[in-house]
């Protein structure tokens, strides 16, 4: 499931003090802080 632009904007707004930004990457988004990509850990649950 693809991330929505609105959700990515919300995340960036929540982390605005840390100057986090987002860029499109491989059909999704990468989050950056100070020019470095942030590690994102995702747990995929199979039901």
C-alpha positions as CSV (number, residue, x, y, z in Angstrom):
1,X,0.0,0.0,0.0
2,X,1.5,3.3,-1.1
3,X,1.9,6.2,1.3
4,X,-0.3,9.2,0.7
5,X,1.3,12.7,0.2
6,X,-1.0,14.0,3.0
7,X,0.4,11.4,5.5
8,X,4.0,12.2,4.6
9,X,3.2,15.9,5.0
10,X,1.7,15.2,8.4
11,X,4.9,13.3,9.5
12,X,7.1,16.2,8.3
13,X,4.9,18.7,10.2
14,X,5.2,16.6,13.4
15,X,9.0,16.6,13.1
16,X,9.3,20.2,11.8
17,X,11.5,21.2,14.7
18,X,14.1,18.6,13.7
19,X,13.9,20.0,10.1
20,X,12.8,16.6,8.6
21,X,11.9,16.6,4.9
22,X,10.6,14.0,2.5
23,X,11.6,13.1,-1.1
24,X,10.1,10.6,-3.5
25,X,12.1,7.5,-3.7
26,X,11.4,4.2,-5.5
27,X,7.7,5.0,-5.7
28,X,7.5,5.9,-2.0
29,X,9.1,8.5,0.2
30,X,12.4,8.8,2.0
31,X,12.6,10.9,5.2
32,X,15.7,13.1,5.5
33,X,17.2,15.1,8.4
34,X,20.2,17.3,7.7
35,X,20.7,15.8,4.3
36,X,20.9,12.2,5.6
37,X,18.2,9.6,5.1
38,X,16.6,8.4,8.3
39,X,16.3,4.7,9.0
40,X,12.7,3.5,9.0
41,X,11.8,0.2,10.4
42,X,8.5,-1.4,9.3
43,X,6.9,-4.5,10.7
44,X,4.8,-6.3,8.3
45,X,2.1,-8.4,9.9
46,X,0.6,-11.3,8.0
47,X,-2.9,-12.3,9.2
